[in-house]
Each structure stands twice: as structure tokens, then as C-alpha cells.
């Protein structure tokens, strides 16, 4: 997310300088701004999806199950139950 913001900021700065004749490569600056914006949007979407998964009831049930599991087979059963809950 931070890198997307930085690319957007520096792309805009570079494009303004190139428009004023103080810097070359205006197209490269515009590309940096566009890619920075796309990176920022993708980061926000990924964070939103991750937050929604972590706040879901299925994940809370899975977390409780894993916390109370004593053996690896019980943890595997928790994972299988979680997968079934997500797919249904």
C-alpha cells in the first residue's frame, strides 16, 4: 500500500515537472502514477477481503477449534471442517 502511494506521488511530481519542461520522460511519470494507483487499489481490495475473512464466523469457529485441538489429527479435522464451511 505504501509503495503504491509513493509511486502515485512521485509519478504526479514527475509529470508536473515534465510538463513545465524541468524534467524528461513525462510518459514514464504518467505510467508510474497509473501503476501506483492500480497497486493502491489492489492493496485496498486485498486488505478488505482479508479483513472480511478474519471477521467471519467460520474463521472464528476454526480458530476456536484449533485452540482446543491437542493433536495434529484434530487440527486437520478443524481444517477440513473449515474448508467444508467455506465451500458451502
Backbone as JSON, one array per atom type, in Angstrom:
{
  "sequence": "XXXXXXXXXXXXXXXXXXXXXXXXXXXXXXXXXXXXXXXXXXXXXXXXXXXXXXXXXXXXXXXXXXXXXXXXXXXXXXXXXXXXXXXX",
  "N": [[0.82, -1.17, 0.0], [1.92, 1.23, 0.82], [3.95, 1.55, -1.05], [2.47, 1.86, -3.38], [1.23, 4.31, -2.9], [3.51, 5.96, -2.78], [4.5, 5.64, -5.43], [2.41, 6.8, -6.86], [2.5, 9.46, -5.9], [5.15, 10.29, -6.61], [4.98, 9.88, -9.35], [3.08, 11.8, -10.1], [4.43, 14.14, -9.33], [6.68, 13.96, -11.05], [5.4, 14.1, -13.56], [4.32, 16.67, -13.5], [6.65, 18.19, -13.36], [7.81, 17.49, -15.81], [5.94, 18.5, -17.57], [6.3, 21.18, -17.17], [8.73, 21.48, -18.35], [11.01, 20.97, -16.92], [11.93, 18.43, -16.49], [12.72, 15.29, -18.06], [11.0, 12.54, -19.75], [8.08, 12.32, -19.5], [6.04, 10.51, -20.11], [6.85, 8.22, -18.76], [6.53, 9.06, -16.13], [3.76, 9.34, -16.01], [3.01, 6.69, -16.39], [4.05, 5.6, -14.02], [2.41, 6.87, -12.13], [-0.1, 5.81, -12.84], [0.32, 3.02, -12.48], [0.95, 3.05, -9.77], [-1.5, 3.87, -8.72], [-3.09, 1.67, -9.46], [-1.79, -0.32, -7.97], [-2.3, 0.61, -5.4], [-5.12, 0.44, -5.29], [-5.42, -2.35, -5.61], [-4.16, -3.21, -3.27], [-5.89, -2.2, -1.29], [-8.21, -3.66, -1.87], [-7.33, -6.3, -1.39], [-6.73, -6.14, 1.35], [-9.28, -5.58, 2.35], [-10.67, -7.93, 1.67], [-9.19, -9.8, 3.15], [-9.68, -8.87, 5.77], [-12.44, -9.27, 5.93], [-12.57, -12.04, 5.8], [-11.16, -12.78, 8.12], [-12.87, -11.78, 10.05], [-15.09, -13.34, 9.83], [-17.67, -15.67, 10.83], [-17.13, -18.34, 10.36], [-14.32, -18.44, 10.34], [-13.78, -17.72, 12.98], [-14.9, -19.9, 14.32], [-13.19, -21.88, 13.33], [-10.74, -20.99, 14.4], [-11.26, -21.24, 17.17], [-11.6, -24.01, 17.27], [-9.04, -24.93, 16.54], [-7.55, -23.9, 18.65], [-8.41, -25.49, 20.76], [-7.66, -27.98, 19.98], [-5.69, -30.85, 20.49], [-4.05, -32.66, 19.19], [-2.39, -33.34, 16.06], [-4.08, -34.58, 14.24], [-6.58, -33.73, 15.13], [-6.36, -31.01, 14.56], [-6.18, -31.17, 11.8], [-8.74, -32.1, 11.27], [-10.18, -29.87, 12.04], [-9.36, -28.1, 10.05], [-10.43, -29.36, 7.8], [-13.18, -29.21, 8.38], [-13.47, -26.42, 8.36], [-12.88, -25.86, 5.68], [-15.04, -27.18, 4.46], [-17.16, -25.61, 5.48], [-16.6, -23.15, 4.26], [-16.86, -23.78, 1.55], [-19.52, -24.39, 1.35]],
  "CA": [[0.0, 0.0, 0.0], [2.82, 2.38, 0.91], [4.66, 1.7, -2.33], [1.5, 2.4, -4.34], [1.09, 5.74, -2.61], [4.75, 6.63, -3.2], [4.56, 5.66, -6.89], [1.44, 7.79, -7.3], [3.02, 10.8, -5.58], [6.31, 10.6, -7.44], [4.52, 9.98, -10.74], [2.45, 13.11, -10.29], [5.51, 15.15, -9.28], [7.45, 13.87, -12.28], [4.59, 14.58, -14.69], [4.24, 18.14, -13.4], [7.96, 18.76, -13.74], [7.99, 17.27, -17.24], [5.04, 19.42, -18.27], [6.92, 22.5, -17.07], [9.99, 21.47, -19.07], [12.12, 20.82, -15.99], [12.34, 17.03, -16.39], [12.35, 14.48, -19.22], [10.27, 11.29, -19.54], [6.73, 12.57, -18.99], [5.25, 9.28, -20.24], [7.25, 7.32, -17.67], [5.9, 9.58, -14.92], [2.34, 9.0, -16.07], [2.93, 5.24, -16.16], [4.28, 5.39, -12.59], [1.21, 7.3, -11.42], [-1.17, 4.84, -13.12], [0.64, 1.76, -11.8], [0.82, 3.3, -8.34], [-2.93, 3.86, -8.42], [-3.55, 0.27, -9.55], [-1.24, -1.02, -6.81], [-3.04, 1.07, -4.23], [-6.46, -0.15, -5.35], [-5.28, -3.78, -5.35], [-3.85, -3.37, -1.85], [-7.11, -1.96, -0.52], [-9.11, -4.79, -2.1], [-6.78, -7.47, -0.69], [-6.9, -5.92, 2.79], [-10.71, -5.71, 2.64], [-11.01, -9.36, 1.61], [-8.57, -10.45, 4.31], [-10.41, -8.46, 6.98], [-13.75, -9.92, 5.96], [-12.37, -13.46, 6.12], [-10.76, -12.9, 9.53], [-14.01, -11.44, 10.9], [-16.23, -14.22, 9.56], [-18.0, -16.64, 11.87], [-16.46, -19.59, 10.06], [-12.93, -18.35, 10.77], [-13.77, -17.74, 14.44], [-15.11, -21.29, 14.7], [-11.95, -22.59, 13.02], [-9.74, -20.58, 15.37], [-11.6, -21.9, 18.43], [-11.35, -25.44, 17.11], [-7.59, -25.15, 16.55], [-7.07, -23.6, 20.0], [-8.75, -26.59, 21.66], [-7.14, -29.24, 19.43], [-4.47, -31.3, 21.16], [-3.22, -33.45, 18.29], [-2.37, -32.91, 14.66], [-5.27, -35.09, 13.55], [-7.69, -32.85, 15.49], [-6.16, -29.78, 13.8], [-6.55, -31.48, 10.42], [-10.2, -32.18, 11.23], [-10.63, -28.48, 12.07], [-9.12, -27.54, 8.72], [-11.4, -29.95, 6.89], [-14.48, -28.61, 8.7], [-13.43, -25.04, 7.9], [-12.97, -25.91, 4.22], [-16.43, -27.52, 4.11], [-17.99, -24.44, 5.79], [-16.34, -22.13, 3.25], [-17.36, -24.23, 0.25], [-20.99, -24.5, 1.39]],
  "C": [[0.88, 1.25, 0.0], [3.53, 2.62, -0.42], [3.74, 2.24, -3.42], [1.31, 3.9, -4.16], [2.33, 6.51, -3.08], [4.85, 6.72, -4.72], [3.59, 6.7, -7.45], [1.96, 9.21, -7.08], [4.18, 11.18, -6.49], [5.95, 10.68, -8.92], [3.89, 11.32, -11.04], [3.49, 14.22, -10.27], [6.31, 15.15, -10.57], [6.69, 14.39, -13.49], [4.47, 16.11, -14.67], [5.55, 18.8, -13.81], [8.2, 18.62, -15.24], [7.11, 18.23, -18.05], [5.62, 20.84, -18.24], [8.26, 22.59, -17.78], [11.21, 21.31, -18.18], [12.62, 19.39, -15.85], [11.93, 16.3, -17.67], [11.42, 13.32, -18.81], [8.9, 11.5, -18.9], [5.89, 11.3, -19.04], [5.58, 8.3, -19.11], [6.63, 7.76, -16.34], [4.42, 9.23, -14.87], [2.14, 7.51, -15.82], [3.12, 4.93, -14.68], [3.04, 5.77, -11.78], [0.06, 6.3, -11.62], [-0.91, 3.53, -12.4], [0.57, 1.91, -10.28], [-0.64, 3.28, -7.9], [-3.49, 2.44, -8.45], [-3.05, -0.54, -8.36], [-1.97, -0.65, -5.53], [-4.44, 0.46, -4.17], [-6.39, -1.65, -5.03], [-4.99, -4.04, -3.88], [-5.09, -3.2, -0.98], [-8.07, -3.14, -0.67], [-8.62, -6.02, -1.34], [-6.95, -7.33, 0.82], [-8.37, -6.08, 3.17], [-11.14, -7.17, 2.64], [-10.44, -10.09, 2.81], [-9.29, -10.12, 5.6], [-11.76, -9.15, 7.06], [-13.64, -11.41, 6.28], [-12.04, -13.63, 7.6], [-11.91, -12.58, 10.48], [-15.21, -12.35, 10.7], [-16.44, -15.2, 10.7], [-17.29, -17.97, 11.63], [-15.01, -19.57, 10.55], [-12.84, -18.37, 12.29], [-13.99, -19.15, 14.96], [-13.85, -22.11, 14.47], [-10.87, -22.26, 14.05], [-10.0, -21.22, 16.74], [-11.29, -23.38, 18.39], [-9.86, -25.74, 17.21], [-7.02, -24.89, 17.95], [-7.31, -24.76, 20.96], [-8.25, -27.94, 21.15], [-5.81, -29.58, 20.1], [-3.52, -32.03, 20.22], [-3.3, -32.88, 16.88], [-3.6, -33.4, 13.92], [-6.5, -34.24, 13.89], [-7.58, -31.52, 14.74], [-6.53, -29.99, 12.33], [-8.06, -31.55, 10.26], [-10.79, -30.77, 11.26], [-10.49, -27.84, 10.69], [-10.12, -28.09, 7.71], [-12.8, -29.37, 7.12], [-14.56, -27.17, 8.19], [-13.57, -24.97, 6.37], [-14.38, -26.24, 3.76], [-17.36, -26.33, 4.36], [-17.82, -23.35, 4.71], [-16.95, -22.52, 1.91], [-18.88, -24.32, 0.21], [-21.57, -23.19, 1.69]]
}
